[in-house]
Protein backbone atom coordinates (compact mmCIF):
# COMPACT_ATOMS: atom_id res chain seq x y z
CA UNK A 1 0.00 0.00 0.00
CA UNK A 2 2.81 2.39 0.90
CA UNK A 3 4.61 1.59 -2.35
CA UNK A 4 1.47 2.20 -4.36
CA UNK A 5 0.65 5.50 -2.67
CA UNK A 6 4.30 6.58 -2.72
CA UNK A 7 4.16 6.25 -6.52
CA UNK A 8 7.70 5.05 -7.04
CA UNK A 9 9.37 7.50 -4.68
CA UNK A 10 11.37 5.96 -1.84
CA UNK A 11 10.76 9.05 0.28
CA UNK A 12 7.05 8.98 -0.60
CA UNK A 13 6.85 5.32 0.39
CA UNK A 14 8.47 6.06 3.76
CA UNK A 15 6.00 8.90 4.32
CA UNK A 16 3.11 6.56 3.56
CA UNK A 17 4.48 3.91 5.94
CA UNK A 18 4.59 6.51 8.69
CA UNK A 19 1.03 7.59 7.87
CA UNK A 20 -0.11 3.94 8.02
CA UNK A 21 1.61 3.52 11.39
CA UNK A 22 -0.12 6.64 12.73
CA UNK A 23 -3.47 5.35 11.49
CA UNK A 24 -2.94 1.96 13.12
CA UNK A 25 -1.92 3.61 16.40
CA UNK A 26 -4.99 5.88 16.34
CA UNK A 27 -7.34 2.97 15.73
CA UNK A 28 -5.77 0.80 18.44
CA UNK A 29 -5.61 3.64 20.97
CA UNK A 30 -9.20 4.74 20.42
CA UNK A 31 -10.69 1.26 20.35
CA UNK A 32 -14.01 2.61 19.11
CA UNK A 33 -16.00 2.20 15.92
CA UNK A 34 -16.18 5.94 15.21
CA UNK A 35 -12.38 6.16 14.89
CA UNK A 36 -12.24 3.12 12.62
CA UNK A 37 -14.99 4.57 10.42
CA UNK A 38 -13.26 7.96 10.25
CA UNK A 39 -9.86 6.47 9.39
CA UNK A 40 -11.42 4.17 6.77
CA UNK A 41 -13.10 7.17 5.13
CA UNK A 42 -9.81 9.08 5.06
CA UNK A 43 -8.03 6.18 3.36
CA UNK A 44 -10.90 5.65 0.94
CA UNK A 45 -10.60 9.26 -0.23
CA UNK A 46 -6.82 8.86 -0.58
CA UNK A 47 -7.26 5.76 -2.75
CA UNK A 48 -9.95 7.42 -4.86
CA UNK A 49 -7.75 10.48 -5.37
CA UNK A 50 -4.82 8.28 -6.39
CA UNK A 51 -6.93 6.34 -8.89
CA UNK A 52 -8.38 9.55 -10.37
CA UNK A 53 -4.85 10.92 -10.99
CA UNK A 54 -3.69 7.84 -12.89
CA UNK A 55 -4.24 7.19 -16.59
CA UNK A 56 -6.15 4.12 -17.84
CA UNK A 57 -3.42 1.45 -17.71
CA UNK A 58 -1.91 2.75 -14.47
CA UNK A 59 -5.38 2.97 -12.92
CA UNK A 60 -6.16 -0.61 -13.91
CA UNK A 61 -2.87 -1.86 -12.42
CA UNK A 62 -3.32 0.16 -9.21
CA UNK A 63 -6.92 -1.05 -8.80
CA UNK A 64 -5.74 -4.65 -9.25
CA UNK A 65 -3.07 -4.14 -6.58
CA UNK A 66 -5.63 -2.66 -4.18
CA UNK A 67 -8.01 -5.57 -4.81
CA UNK A 68 -5.23 -8.10 -4.20
CA UNK A 69 -4.28 -6.34 -0.97
CA UNK A 70 -7.91 -6.27 0.18
CA UNK A 71 -8.24 -9.98 -0.65
CA UNK A 72 -5.11 -10.83 1.38
CA UNK A 73 -6.38 -8.84 4.36
CA UNK A 74 -9.82 -10.44 4.09
CA UNK A 75 -8.29 -13.93 3.91
CA UNK A 76 -6.22 -13.27 7.03
CA UNK A 77 -9.25 -12.12 8.97
CA UNK A 78 -11.14 -15.32 8.04
CA UNK A 79 -8.39 -17.74 9.04
CA UNK A 80 -6.41 -18.43 12.16
CA UNK A 81 -8.97 -17.16 14.63
CA UNK A 82 -7.87 -15.31 17.69
CA UNK A 83 -5.12 -16.09 20.12
CA UNK A 84 -5.70 -16.24 23.83
CA UNK A 85 -2.41 -15.94 25.63
CA UNK A 86 -1.06 -14.54 28.87
CA UNK A 87 -4.47 -13.69 30.32
CA UNK A 88 -5.50 -13.90 33.96
CA UNK A 89 -9.16 -14.44 34.78
CA UNK A 90 -10.64 -13.76 38.19
CA UNK A 91 -14.11 -15.23 38.63
CA UNK A 92 -16.44 -16.84 36.09
CA UNK A 93 -14.99 -16.79 32.60
CA UNK A 94 -16.38 -17.50 29.15
CA UNK A 95 -14.01 -18.07 26.23
CA UNK A 96 -15.49 -18.33 22.76
CA UNK A 97 -13.62 -19.48 19.67
CA UNK A 98 -14.97 -19.94 16.20
CA UNK A 99 -13.93 -21.74 13.06
CA UNK A 100 -16.11 -21.00 10.06
CA UNK A 101 -19.58 -22.23 10.97
CA UNK A 102 -18.39 -24.11 14.04
CA UNK A 103 -18.17 -22.59 17.50
CA UNK A 104 -16.96 -24.15 20.73
CA UNK A 105 -18.15 -22.49 23.93
CA UNK A 106 -16.70 -23.40 27.29
CA UNK A 107 -17.95 -21.94 30.52
CA UNK A 108 -16.07 -22.14 33.78
CA UNK A 109 -18.06 -21.47 36.93
CA UNK A 110 -14.89 -20.52 38.82
CA UNK A 111 -14.91 -23.65 40.99
C-alpha positions as CSV (number, residue, x, y, z in Angstrom):
1,X,0.0,0.0,0.0
2,X,2.8,2.4,0.9
3,X,4.6,1.6,-2.4
4,X,1.5,2.2,-4.4
5,X,0.7,5.5,-2.7
6,X,4.3,6.6,-2.7
7,X,4.2,6.3,-6.5
8,X,7.7,5.0,-7.0
9,X,9.4,7.5,-4.7
10,X,11.4,6.0,-1.8
11,X,10.8,9.1,0.3
12,X,7.0,9.0,-0.6
13,X,6.9,5.3,0.4
14,X,8.5,6.1,3.8
15,X,6.0,8.9,4.3
16,X,3.1,6.6,3.6
17,X,4.5,3.9,5.9
18,X,4.6,6.5,8.7
19,X,1.0,7.6,7.9
20,X,-0.1,3.9,8.0
21,X,1.6,3.5,11.4
22,X,-0.1,6.6,12.7
23,X,-3.5,5.4,11.5
24,X,-2.9,2.0,13.1
25,X,-1.9,3.6,16.4
26,X,-5.0,5.9,16.3
27,X,-7.3,3.0,15.7
28,X,-5.8,0.8,18.4
29,X,-5.6,3.6,21.0
30,X,-9.2,4.7,20.4
31,X,-10.7,1.3,20.3
32,X,-14.0,2.6,19.1
33,X,-16.0,2.2,15.9
34,X,-16.2,5.9,15.2
35,X,-12.4,6.2,14.9
36,X,-12.2,3.1,12.6
37,X,-15.0,4.6,10.4
38,X,-13.3,8.0,10.2
39,X,-9.9,6.5,9.4
40,X,-11.4,4.2,6.8
41,X,-13.1,7.2,5.1
42,X,-9.8,9.1,5.1
43,X,-8.0,6.2,3.4
44,X,-10.9,5.7,0.9
45,X,-10.6,9.3,-0.2
46,X,-6.8,8.9,-0.6
47,X,-7.3,5.8,-2.8
48,X,-10.0,7.4,-4.9
49,X,-7.7,10.5,-5.4
50,X,-4.8,8.3,-6.4
51,X,-6.9,6.3,-8.9
52,X,-8.4,9.6,-10.4
53,X,-4.9,10.9,-11.0
54,X,-3.7,7.8,-12.9
55,X,-4.2,7.2,-16.6
56,X,-6.2,4.1,-17.8
57,X,-3.4,1.5,-17.7
58,X,-1.9,2.7,-14.5
59,X,-5.4,3.0,-12.9
60,X,-6.2,-0.6,-13.9
61,X,-2.9,-1.9,-12.4
62,X,-3.3,0.2,-9.2
63,X,-6.9,-1.0,-8.8
64,X,-5.7,-4.6,-9.2
65,X,-3.1,-4.1,-6.6
66,X,-5.6,-2.7,-4.2
67,X,-8.0,-5.6,-4.8
68,X,-5.2,-8.1,-4.2
69,X,-4.3,-6.3,-1.0
70,X,-7.9,-6.3,0.2
71,X,-8.2,-10.0,-0.6
72,X,-5.1,-10.8,1.4
73,X,-6.4,-8.8,4.4
74,X,-9.8,-10.4,4.1
75,X,-8.3,-13.9,3.9
76,X,-6.2,-13.3,7.0
77,X,-9.2,-12.1,9.0
78,X,-11.1,-15.3,8.0
79,X,-8.4,-17.7,9.0
80,X,-6.4,-18.4,12.2
81,X,-9.0,-17.2,14.6
82,X,-7.9,-15.3,17.7
83,X,-5.1,-16.1,20.1
84,X,-5.7,-16.2,23.8
85,X,-2.4,-15.9,25.6
86,X,-1.1,-14.5,28.9
87,X,-4.5,-13.7,30.3
88,X,-5.5,-13.9,34.0
89,X,-9.2,-14.4,34.8
90,X,-10.6,-13.8,38.2
91,X,-14.1,-15.2,38.6
92,X,-16.4,-16.8,36.1
93,X,-15.0,-16.8,32.6
94,X,-16.4,-17.5,29.2
95,X,-14.0,-18.1,26.2
96,X,-15.5,-18.3,22.8
97,X,-13.6,-19.5,19.7
98,X,-15.0,-19.9,16.2
99,X,-13.9,-21.7,13.1
100,X,-16.1,-21.0,10.1
101,X,-19.6,-22.2,11.0
102,X,-18.4,-24.1,14.0
103,X,-18.2,-22.6,17.5
104,X,-17.0,-24.1,20.7
105,X,-18.2,-22.5,23.9
106,X,-16.7,-23.4,27.3
107,X,-18.0,-21.9,30.5
108,X,-16.1,-22.1,33.8
109,X,-18.1,-21.5,36.9
110,X,-14.9,-20.5,38.8
111,X,-14.9,-23.7,41.0
